[in-house]
Structure formats: structure tokens, C-alpha cells
Amino acid sequence: MGRVSVPYGVQGWFRIQSYSGSLDGLAAYPTWWLGKDETFREFSLAEWRIHGGALVARLEGVTDRTAAESLKGLEIAIPREQLPAAGENEYYWTDLIGLRVTNLAGEALGEVVEVLGTGANDVLVVQDAGRQRLIPFVDSVVRDVQIAGGTMRVDWGADY
């Protein structure tokens, strides 16, 4: 859902790089999980505000700049059961990871290993046998997504 960016001030606040649809989207959740890889720790959100076009926050127990600095670079996660259901033709990035991708000709292109937010549109990172493809996640390219079936069909050449 986001990432801890840099400390803000001296009382435990920090800036957040939010991956949610709105700048203050994370503020709707009173409990955050911070960590990397498979190691996450639960925190309660103490305070938040928008400052200078960015979300800044303080967590319970994080009371000074040194404590906030120790969180720099950690990912912010929200338990799945707290998230709203995705709308029609909307997907959580985590649901796209692991999908097997084929093109319209039926050629296997690999598996989605990451999704990048680029500002203009999201980009799928598709990996297969040492080859990596960057495929834009736009309607004109992504033709069919079957989360339950673990597949995605794209209008993308195998030689791109």
C-alpha cells in the first residue's frame, strides 16, 4: 500500500510514498504492518496529515526522529480482509503477481513477477526463462485477466 520515505521533523513523523489511489488512502486504516520480505510488524496509526503534497504520519510508539529513521524504506501493508473489494476490471497488484501471461497467438510470455507504477500507467514485469518483458497494463494491451484461473492474455508479440 505504500513505503516509508524519510523522517519528517523530530517527533517521530515520517513521509509516506503511497501506492493507494488517493494521497490520504492509507489514513483510512488504523492498523499498518511495516516490514520487508516476509518480516512485518504491526503498528497503530497515531496521527496523520497532508503536508506539502505528501502524506505524513506518526505511529504509536514512534516518538522521535531516530525511531522514524529506523523505519525508512519499509513497506506498508494492510491486511487483505480490511481492503474494499476490487471493482469490475480493477485488480490489486498483489493479485496480478504470479499470473501466467500468454499473447493472442497463444504463445507463453512468462509470469508476472512485479507491477511498476510509472505515473502514466502501470507496467507488468513478466519473467520467463531469463528473459524479462515490460508490458504496459492498459486496456489496449491487456485483453483478459482471470485471477481465479491464474492467467492473463495480452496483445503483445513474443519478439517485443
Backbone as JSON Lines, residues from 0, in Angstrom:
{"i":0,"aa":"M","n":[0.81,-1.2,0.0],"ca":[0.0,0.0,0.0],"c":[0.86,1.26,0.0]}
{"i":1,"aa":"G","n":[2.12,1.13,0.43],"ca":[2.98,2.29,0.47],"c":[4.36,1.93,1.01]}
{"i":2,"aa":"R","n":[5.16,2.98,1.19],"ca":[6.53,2.78,1.68],"c":[6.88,3.99,2.54]}
{"i":3,"aa":"V","n":[7.59,3.73,3.66],"ca":[8.09,4.81,4.5],"c":[9.22,5.49,3.74]}
{"i":4,"aa":"S","n":[9.1,6.78,3.57],"ca":[10.1,7.53,2.81],"c":[11.19,8.07,3.72]}
{"i":5,"aa":"V","n":[11.0,9.23,4.29],"ca":[12.03,9.87,5.12],"c":[11.38,10.44,6.38]}
{"i":6,"aa":"P","n":[12.19,10.61,7.45],"ca":[11.64,11.25,8.65],"c":[11.18,12.67,8.34]}
{"i":7,"aa":"Y","n":[10.19,13.1,9.12],"ca":[9.64,14.45,8.98],"c":[9.61,15.06,10.37]}
{"i":8,"aa":"G","n":[10.47,16.01,10.62],"ca":[10.54,16.64,11.93],"c":[11.28,15.78,12.93]}
{"i":9,"aa":"V","n":[11.09,16.1,14.23],"ca":[11.85,15.43,15.28],"c":[10.99,14.64,16.25]}
{"i":10,"aa":"Q","n":[9.68,14.56,16.01],"ca":[8.78,13.9,16.95],"c":[8.24,12.57,16.45]}
{"i":11,"aa":"G","n":[8.96,11.89,15.56],"ca":[8.58,10.56,15.12],"c":[7.74,10.5,13.86]}
{"i":12,"aa":"W","n":[7.48,11.65,13.24],"ca":[6.72,11.68,11.99],"c":[7.61,11.26,10.83]}
{"i":13,"aa":"F","n":[6.98,10.79,9.75],"ca":[7.72,10.45,8.53],"c":[6.82,10.65,7.32]}
{"i":14,"aa":"R","n":[7.46,10.86,6.16],"ca":[6.74,10.97,4.9],"c":[6.48,9.57,4.35]}
{"i":15,"aa":"I","n":[5.41,9.48,3.56],"ca":[5.0,8.2,3.0],"c":[4.87,8.3,1.5]}
{"i":16,"aa":"Q","n":[5.4,7.31,0.82],"ca":[5.15,7.16,-0.61],"c":[3.96,6.2,-0.7]}
{"i":17,"aa":"S","n":[2.8,6.73,-1.05],"ca":[1.58,5.94,-1.06],"c":[1.35,5.31,-2.42]}
{"i":18,"aa":"Y","n":[0.96,4.04,-2.43],"ca":[0.6,3.35,-3.66],"c":[-0.92,3.3,-3.85]}
{"i":19,"aa":"S","n":[-1.65,3.87,-2.91],"ca":[-3.11,3.83,-3.0],"c":[-3.6,4.86,-4.0]}
{"i":20,"aa":"G","n":[-4.85,4.77,-4.36],"ca":[-5.42,5.65,-5.37],"c":[-5.47,7.11,-4.96]}
{"i":21,"aa":"S","n":[-5.53,7.4,-3.66],"ca":[-5.58,8.78,-3.21],"c":[-4.46,9.03,-2.21]}
{"i":22,"aa":"L","n":[-4.07,10.26,-2.09],"ca":[-2.96,10.63,-1.23],"c":[-3.18,10.21,0.21]}
{"i":23,"aa":"D","n":[-4.41,10.36,0.7],"ca":[-4.7,10.02,2.09],"c":[-5.35,8.64,2.25]}
{"i":24,"aa":"G","n":[-5.27,7.81,1.22],"ca":[-5.91,6.5,1.26],"c":[-5.46,5.63,2.43]}
{"i":25,"aa":"L","n":[-4.2,5.65,2.78],"ca":[-3.7,4.83,3.89],"c":[-4.24,5.29,5.23]}
{"i":26,"aa":"A","n":[-4.59,6.56,5.34],"ca":[-5.06,7.11,6.61],"c":[-6.39,6.5,7.04]}
{"i":27,"aa":"A","n":[-7.09,5.84,6.14],"ca":[-8.37,5.21,6.48],"c":[-8.2,3.94,7.31]}
{"i":28,"aa":"Y","n":[-6.98,3.46,7.42],"ca":[-6.72,2.2,8.11],"c":[-5.99,2.47,9.42]}
{"i":29,"aa":"P","n":[-6.58,2.09,10.56],"ca":[-5.96,2.38,11.85],"c":[-4.76,1.5,12.19]}
{"i":30,"aa":"T","n":[-4.62,0.38,11.5],"ca":[-3.51,-0.54,11.76],"c":[-2.7,-0.74,10.48]}
{"i":31,"aa":"W","n":[-1.4,-0.56,10.6],"ca":[-0.48,-0.77,9.48],"c":[0.51,-1.86,9.86]}
{"i":32,"aa":"W","n":[0.96,-2.59,8.85],"ca":[2.03,-3.57,9.02],"c":[3.23,-3.04,8.26]}
{"i":33,"aa":"L","n":[4.37,-2.88,8.93],"ca":[5.59,-2.38,8.3],"c":[6.63,-3.48,8.27]}
{"i":34,"aa":"G","n":[7.36,-3.58,7.14],"ca":[8.42,-4.57,7.06],"c":[8.95,-4.72,5.66]}
{"i":35,"aa":"K","n":[9.74,-5.77,5.48],"ca":[10.32,-6.14,4.19],"c":[10.26,-7.65,4.07]}
{"i":36,"aa":"D","n":[10.21,-8.11,2.85],"ca":[10.16,-9.55,2.57],"c":[9.02,-10.18,3.36]}
{"i":37,"aa":"E","n":[9.31,-11.13,4.21],"ca":[8.27,-11.84,4.97],"c":[8.19,-11.38,6.42]}
{"i":38,"aa":"T","n":[8.99,-10.39,6.81],"ca":[9.03,-9.95,8.2],"c":[8.33,-8.61,8.35]}
{"i":39,"aa":"F","n":[7.13,-8.64,8.93],"ca":[6.33,-7.43,9.13],"c":[5.93,-7.33,10.6]}
{"i":40,"aa":"R","n":[5.77,-6.09,11.05],"ca":[5.37,-5.82,12.43],"c":[4.17,-4.88,12.44]}
{"i":41,"aa":"E","n":[3.25,-5.12,13.33],"ca":[2.02,-4.34,13.4],"c":[2.23,-3.04,14.18]}
{"i":42,"aa":"F","n":[1.65,-1.95,13.66],"ca":[1.68,-0.64,14.32],"c":[0.28,-0.04,14.25]}
{"i":43,"aa":"S","n":[-0.04,0.79,15.25],"ca":[-1.28,1.57,15.23],"c":[-0.95,2.97,14.75]}
{"i":44,"aa":"L","n":[-1.79,3.48,13.86],"ca":[-1.62,4.84,13.36],"c":[-2.02,5.82,14.46]}
{"i":45,"aa":"A","n":[-1.1,6.7,14.85],"ca":[-1.37,7.68,15.9],"c":[-1.93,8.97,15.32]}
{"i":46,"aa":"E","n":[-1.27,9.5,14.3],"ca":[-1.67,10.77,13.69],"c":[-1.25,10.77,12.23]}
{"i":47,"aa":"W","n":[-1.96,11.59,11.45],"ca":[-1.57,11.77,10.05],"c":[-2.07,13.12,9.57]}
{"i":48,"aa":"R","n":[-1.47,13.6,8.48],"ca":[-1.96,14.81,7.81],"c":[-1.29,14.9,6.44]}
{"i":49,"aa":"I","n":[-1.89,15.73,5.6],"ca":[-1.29,16.03,4.31],"c":[-0.44,17.27,4.51]}
{"i":50,"aa":"H","n":[0.8,17.2,4.07],"ca":[1.7,18.35,4.21],"c":[2.56,18.46,2.95]}
{"i":51,"aa":"G","n":[2.47,19.6,2.29],"ca":[3.29,19.82,1.1],"c":[3.05,18.82,0.0]}
{"i":52,"aa":"G","n":[1.81,18.39,-0.17],"ca":[1.5,17.44,-1.24],"c":[1.9,16.01,-0.93]}
{"i":53,"aa":"A","n":[2.19,15.72,0.34],"ca":[2.58,14.36,0.73],"c":[1.85,13.97,2.01]}
{"i":54,"aa":"L","n":[1.67,12.67,2.2],"ca":[1.11,12.16,3.44],"c":[2.24,12.02,4.44]}
{"i":55,"aa":"V","n":[2.05,12.56,5.64],"ca":[2.99,12.37,6.74],"c":[2.21,11.72,7.88]}
{"i":56,"aa":"A","n":[2.89,10.88,8.65],"ca":[2.21,10.14,9.71],"c":[3.15,9.87,10.87]}
{"i":57,"aa":"R","n":[2.52,9.54,11.98],"ca":[3.25,9.08,13.16],"c":[2.54,7.85,13.68]}
{"i":58,"aa":"L","n":[3.3,6.86,14.07],"ca":[2.75,5.61,14.6],"c":[2.91,5.56,16.11]}
{"i":59,"aa":"E","n":[2.01,4.83,16.78],"ca":[2.13,4.65,18.23],"c":[3.5,4.04,18.53]}
{"i":60,"aa":"G","n":[4.18,4.6,19.52],"ca":[5.49,4.09,19.93],"c":[6.66,4.67,19.16]}
{"i":61,"aa":"V","n":[6.4,5.4,18.1],"ca":[7.46,6.05,17.32],"c":[7.42,7.53,17.72]}
{"i":62,"aa":"T","n":[8.33,7.92,18.61],"ca":[8.2,9.24,19.23],"c":[9.34,10.21,18.94]}
{"i":63,"aa":"D","n":[10.36,9.76,18.19],"ca":[11.45,10.69,17.87],"c":[12.0,10.41,16.48]}
{"i":64,"aa":"R","n":[12.86,11.3,16.03],"ca":[13.4,11.21,14.68],"c":[14.2,9.92,14.47]}
{"i":65,"aa":"T","n":[14.94,9.5,15.47],"ca":[15.75,8.28,15.36],"c":[14.85,7.06,15.12]}
{"i":66,"aa":"A","n":[13.75,6.99,15.85],"ca":[12.81,5.87,15.67],"c":[12.19,5.92,14.28]}
{"i":67,"aa":"A","n":[11.81,7.13,13.82],"ca":[11.23,7.27,12.49],"c":[12.25,6.91,11.41]}
{"i":68,"aa":"E","n":[13.51,7.28,11.63],"ca":[14.57,6.97,10.67],"c":[14.78,5.47,10.53]}
{"i":69,"aa":"S","n":[14.57,4.73,11.63],"ca":[14.76,3.27,11.58],"c":[13.72,2.58,10.7]}
{"i":70,"aa":"L","n":[12.63,3.29,10.39],"ca":[11.57,2.73,9.56],"c":[11.76,3.02,8.07]}
{"i":71,"aa":"K","n":[12.71,3.89,7.74],"ca":[12.92,4.33,6.36],"c":[13.08,3.13,5.42]}
{"i":72,"aa":"G","n":[12.32,3.15,4.32],"ca":[12.41,2.1,3.31],"c":[11.5,0.91,3.54]}
{"i":73,"aa":"L","n":[10.86,0.83,4.71],"ca":[9.97,-0.3,4.98],"c":[8.68,-0.17,4.17]}
{"i":74,"aa":"E","n":[8.15,-1.3,3.75],"ca":[6.89,-1.34,3.03],"c":[5.75,-1.25,4.04]}
{"i":75,"aa":"I","n":[4.65,-0.63,3.63],"ca":[3.46,-0.52,4.46],"c":[2.39,-1.42,3.86]}
{"i":76,"aa":"A","n":[1.89,-2.33,4.67],"ca":[0.87,-3.27,4.21],"c":[-0.38,-3.14,5.08]}
{"i":77,"aa":"I","n":[-1.5,-3.48,4.5],"ca":[-2.78,-3.51,5.19],"c":[-3.33,-4.93,5.02]}
{"i":78,"aa":"P","n":[-3.84,-5.54,6.09],"ca":[-4.4,-6.9,5.92],"c":[-5.48,-6.93,4.84]}
{"i":79,"aa":"R","n":[-5.44,-7.93,4.01],"ca":[-6.33,-8.06,2.86],"c":[-7.81,-7.95,3.25]}
{"i":80,"aa":"E","n":[-8.18,-8.53,4.38],"ca":[-9.58,-8.51,4.78],"c":[-10.09,-7.11,5.12]}
{"i":81,"aa":"Q","n":[-9.19,-6.15,5.32],"ca":[-9.6,-4.77,5.59],"c":[-9.79,-3.95,4.31]}
{"i":82,"aa":"L","n":[-9.32,-4.45,3.21],"ca":[-9.4,-3.71,1.95],"c":[-10.78,-3.87,1.31]}
{"i":83,"aa":"P","n":[-11.25,-2.84,0.62],"ca":[-12.53,-2.99,-0.09],"c":[-12.37,-3.95,-1.27]}
{"i":84,"aa":"A","n":[-13.46,-4.55,-1.68],"ca":[-13.41,-5.44,-2.85],"c":[-13.06,-4.61,-4.08]}
{"i":85,"aa":"A","n":[-12.26,-5.2,-4.95],"ca":[-11.91,-4.53,-6.2],"c":[-13.14,-4.47,-7.1]}
{"i":86,"aa":"G","n":[-13.28,-3.38,-7.82],"ca":[-14.41,-3.22,-8.73],"c":[-14.21,-4.04,-9.99]}
{"i":87,"aa":"E","n":[-15.18,-3.98,-10.87],"ca":[-15.08,-4.69,-12.15],"c":[-13.9,-4.14,-12.94]}
{"i":88,"aa":"N","n":[-13.09,-5.03,-13.47],"ca":[-11.88,-4.68,-14.23],"c":[-10.89,-3.87,-13.4]}
{"i":89,"aa":"E","n":[-10.9,-4.03,-12.08],"ca":[-9.91,-3.45,-11.19],"c":[-9.23,-4.6,-10.46]}
{"i":90,"aa":"Y","n":[-7.93,-4.43,-10.2],"ca":[-7.17,-5.51,-9.58],"c":[-6.19,-4.92,-8.57]}
{"i":91,"aa":"Y","n":[-6.0,-5.62,-7.49],"ca":[-4.91,-5.3,-6.6],"c":[-3.64,-5.86,-7.21]}
{"i":92,"aa":"W","n":[-2.57,-5.09,-7.12],"ca":[-1.31,-5.54,-7.72],"c":[-0.93,-6.93,-7.23]}
{"i":93,"aa":"T","n":[-1.12,-7.19,-5.97],"ca":[-0.74,-8.48,-5.42],"c":[-1.47,-9.64,-6.11]}
{"i":94,"aa":"D","n":[-2.69,-9.38,-6.62],"ca":[-3.44,-10.42,-7.33],"c":[-2.86,-10.72,-8.71]}
{"i":95,"aa":"L","n":[-2.14,-9.75,-9.27],"ca":[-1.56,-9.94,-10.6],"c":[-0.24,-10.73,-10.55]}
{"i":96,"aa":"I","n":[0.46,-10.63,-9.43],"ca":[1.74,-11.33,-9.28],"c":[1.48,-12.83,-9.37]}
{"i":97,"aa":"G","n":[2.24,-13.5,-10.22],"ca":[2.13,-14.95,-10.39],"c":[1.24,-15.39,-11.54]}
{"i":98,"aa":"L","n":[0.51,-14.45,-12.15],"ca":[-0.33,-14.85,-13.29],"c":[0.55,-15.28,-14.46]}
{"i":99,"aa":"R","n":[0.14,-16.33,-15.15],"ca":[0.83,-16.78,-16.36],"c":[0.3,-15.96,-17.53]}
{"i":100,"aa":"V","n":[1.21,-15.4,-18.31],"ca":[0.83,-14.48,-19.38],"c":[1.05,-15.15,-20.74]}
{"i":101,"aa":"T","n":[0.0,-15.1,-21.57],"ca":[0.11,-15.56,-22.96],"c":[-0.36,-14.43,-23.86]}
{"i":102,"aa":"N","n":[0.11,-14.48,-25.11],"ca":[-0.36,-13.46,-26.05],"c":[-1.54,-14.0,-26.84]}
{"i":103,"aa":"L","n":[-2.08,-13.18,-27.75],"ca":[-3.27,-13.58,-28.51],"c":[-3.0,-14.76,-29.44]}
{"i":104,"aa":"A","n":[-1.73,-15.0,-29.77],"ca":[-1.37,-16.14,-30.61],"c":[-1.2,-17.41,-29.78]}
{"i":105,"aa":"G","n":[-1.38,-17.3,-28.46],"ca":[-1.25,-18.47,-27.59],"c":[0.17,-18.74,-27.12]}
{"i":106,"aa":"E","n":[1.1,-17.85,-27.43],"ca":[2.5,-18.04,-27.02],"c":[2.67,-17.63,-25.55]}
{"i":107,"aa":"A","n":[3.34,-18.48,-24.78],"ca":[3.61,-18.18,-23.38],"c":[4.69,-17.11,-23.29]}
{"i":108,"aa":"L","n":[4.4,-16.05,-22.53],"ca":[5.37,-14.95,-22.37],"c":[6.04,-14.98,-21.01]}
{"i":109,"aa":"G","n":[5.49,-15.73,-20.07],"ca":[6.1,-15.81,-18.75],"c":[5.09,-15.57,-17.65]}
{"i":110,"aa":"E","n":[5.61,-15.13,-16.52],"ca":[4.8,-14.93,-15.33],"c":[5.01,-13.51,-14.81]}
{"i":111,"aa":"V","n":[3.94,-12.89,-14.32],"ca":[4.05,-11.55,-13.75],"c":[4.81,-11.67,-12.43]}
{"i":112,"aa":"V","n":[5.95,-10.98,-12.33],"ca":[6.76,-11.02,-11.11],"c":[6.72,-9.7,-10.34]}
{"i":113,"aa":"E","n":[6.24,-8.64,-11.01],"ca":[6.2,-7.34,-10.35],"c":[5.29,-6.42,-11.16]}
{"i":114,"aa":"V","n":[4.75,-5.41,-10.5],"ca":[3.99,-4.36,-11.17],"c":[4.61,-3.04,-10.78]}
{"i":115,"aa":"L","n":[4.91,-2.22,-11.79],"ca":[5.54,-0.92,-11.55],"c":[4.53,0.19,-11.8]}
{"i":116,"aa":"G","n":[4.48,1.14,-10.91],"ca":[3.66,2.33,-11.11],"c":[4.53,3.4,-11.74]}
{"i":117,"aa":"T","n":[4.2,3.82,-12.94],"ca":[5.06,4.78,-13.65],"c":[4.48,6.17,-13.74]}
{"i":118,"aa":"G","n":[3.28,6.35,-13.25],"ca":[2.63,7.65,-13.35],"c":[1.64,7.67,-14.5]}
{"i":119,"aa":"A","n":[2.12,7.41,-15.71],"ca":[1.23,7.39,-16.88],"c":[0.33,6.16,-16.85]}
{"i":120,"aa":"N","n":[0.9,5.0,-16.62],"ca":[0.16,3.75,-16.49],"c":[1.04,2.75,-15.76]}
{"i":121,"aa":"D","n":[0.42,1.71,-15.23],"ca":[1.18,0.65,-14.57],"c":[1.84,-0.22,-15.64]}
{"i":122,"aa":"V","n":[2.94,-0.87,-15.25],"ca":[3.68,-1.73,-16.16],"c":[3.89,-3.08,-15.5]}
{"i":123,"aa":"L","n":[3.57,-4.15,-16.22],"ca":[3.78,-5.51,-15.74],"c":[5.21,-5.93,-16.06]}
{"i":124,"aa":"V","n":[5.88,-6.51,-15.08],"ca":[7.19,-7.11,-15.31],"c":[6.94,-8.61,-15.44]}
{"i":125,"aa":"V","n":[7.16,-9.13,-16.65],"ca":[6.87,-10.54,-16.96],"c":[8.19,-11.25,-17.2]}
{"i":126,"aa":"Q","n":[8.43,-12.32,-16.45],"ca":[9.7,-13.05,-16.49],"c":[9.49,-14.45,-17.05]}
{"i":127,"aa":"D","n":[10.39,-14.87,-17.96],"ca":[10.33,-16.22,-18.49],"c":[11.72,-16.66,-18.91]}
{"i":128,"aa":"A","n":[12.22,-17.73,-18.31],"ca":[13.5,-18.34,-18.68],"c":[14.61,-17.3,-18.89]}
{"i":129,"aa":"G","n":[14.76,-16.43,-17.93],"ca":[15.85,-15.46,-18.01],"c":[15.53,-14.21,-18.79]}
{"i":130,"aa":"R","n":[14.4,-14.18,-19.49],"ca":[14.02,-13.0,-20.25],"c":[12.96,-12.21,-19.5]}
{"i":131,"aa":"Q","n":[13.13,-10.93,-19.51],"ca":[12.18,-10.06,-18.83],"c":[11.51,-9.14,-19.84]}
{"i":132,"aa":"R","n":[10.18,-9.05,-19.76],"ca":[9.42,-8.16,-20.63],"c":[8.71,-7.13,-19.77]}
{"i":133,"aa":"L","n":[8.64,-5.9,-20.26],"ca":[7.87,-4.85,-19.62],"c":[6.64,-4.61,-20.49]}
{"i":134,"aa":"I","n":[5.48,-4.9,-19.95],"ca":[4.23,-4.83,-20.72],"c":[3.32,-3.81,-20.06]}
{"i":135,"aa":"P","n":[2.89,-2.79,-20.81],"ca":[2.0,-1.78,-20.21],"c":[0.66,-2.39,-19.8]}
{"i":136,"aa":"F","n":[0.2,-2.03,-18.63],"ca":[-1.09,-2.53,-18.13],"c":[-2.16,-1.53,-18.53]}
{"i":137,"aa":"V","n":[-2.53,-1.58,-19.81],"ca":[-3.56,-0.7,-20.38],"c":[-4.55,-1.57,-21.17]}
{"i":138,"aa":"D","n":[-5.77,-1.06,-21.33],"ca":[-6.84,-1.83,-21.98],"c":[-6.48,-2.29,-23.39]}
{"i":139,"aa":"S","n":[-5.73,-1.49,-24.12],"ca":[-5.4,-1.86,-25.49],"c":[-4.41,-3.03,-25.56]}
{"i":140,"aa":"V","n":[-3.73,-3.32,-24.47],"ca":[-2.77,-4.42,-24.44],"c":[-3.3,-5.61,-23.64]}
{"i":141,"aa":"V","n":[-3.79,-5.34,-22.44],"ca":[-4.28,-6.42,-21.58],"c":[-5.72,-6.71,-21.96]}
{"i":142,"aa":"R","n":[-5.94,-7.89,-22.54],"ca":[-7.25,-8.24,-23.08],"c":[-8.11,-9.05,-22.13]}
{"i":143,"aa":"D","n":[-7.49,-9.87,-21.28],"ca":[-8.27,-10.73,-20.41],"c":[-7.45,-11.09,-19.18]}
{"i":144,"aa":"V","n":[-8.03,-10.91,-18.01],"ca":[-7.39,-11.26,-16.75],"c":[-8.31,-12.24,-16.02]}
{"i":145,"aa":"Q","n":[-7.78,-13.4,-15.71],"ca":[-8.53,-14.42,-14.98],"c":[-7.77,-14.73,-13.69]}
{"i":146,"aa":"I","n":[-8.1,-13.98,-12.64],"ca":[-7.41,-14.17,-11.36],"c":[-7.59,-15.61,-10.87]}
{"i":147,"aa":"A","n":[-8.82,-16.09,-10.87],"ca":[-9.1,-17.45,-10.38],"c":[-8.36,-18.5,-11.2]}
{"i":148,"aa":"G","n":[-8.24,-18.28,-12.5],"ca":[-7.56,-19.24,-13.37],"c":[-6.05,-19.03,-13.42]}
{"i":149,"aa":"G","n":[-5.57,-17.93,-12.87],"ca":[-4.13,-17.67,-12.82],"c":[-3.54,-17.27,-14.17]}
{"i":150,"aa":"T","n":[-4.37,-16.67,-15.05],"ca":[-3.89,-16.35,-16.39],"c":[-4.23,-14.93,-16.81]}
{"i":151,"aa":"M","n":[-3.48,-14.47,-17.8],"ca":[-3.71,-13.17,-18.42],"c":[-3.36,-13.29,-19.9]}
{"i":152,"aa":"R","n":[-4.23,-12.73,-20.77],"ca":[-3.95,-12.69,-22.21],"c":[-3.67,-11.25,-22.59]}
{"i":153,"aa":"V","n":[-2.61,-11.08,-23.4],"ca":[-2.21,-9.74,-23.81],"c":[-2.0,-9.66,-25.32]}
{"i":154,"aa":"D","n":[-2.19,-8.49,-25.86],"ca":[-1.89,-8.23,-27.26],"c":[-0.45,-7.73,-27.31]}
{"i":155,"aa":"W","n":[0.48,-8.69,-27.32],"ca":[1.9,-8.37,-27.22],"c":[2.68,-9.46,-27.92]}
{"i":156,"aa":"G","n":[3.56,-9.09,-28.8],"ca":[4.34,-10.07,-29.54],"c":[5.4,-10.74,-28.7]}
{"i":157,"aa":"A","n":[5.67,-11.99,-28.99],"ca":[6.71,-12.73,-28.27],"c":[8.09,-12.15,-28.54]}
{"i":158,"aa":"D","n":[8.23,-11.43,-29.66],"ca":[9.54,-10.87,-30.02],"c":[9.7,-9.41,-29.57]}
{"i":159,"aa":"Y","n":[8.74,-8.87,-28.85],"ca":[8.85,-7.48,-28.37],"c":[9.84,-7.41,-27.23]}
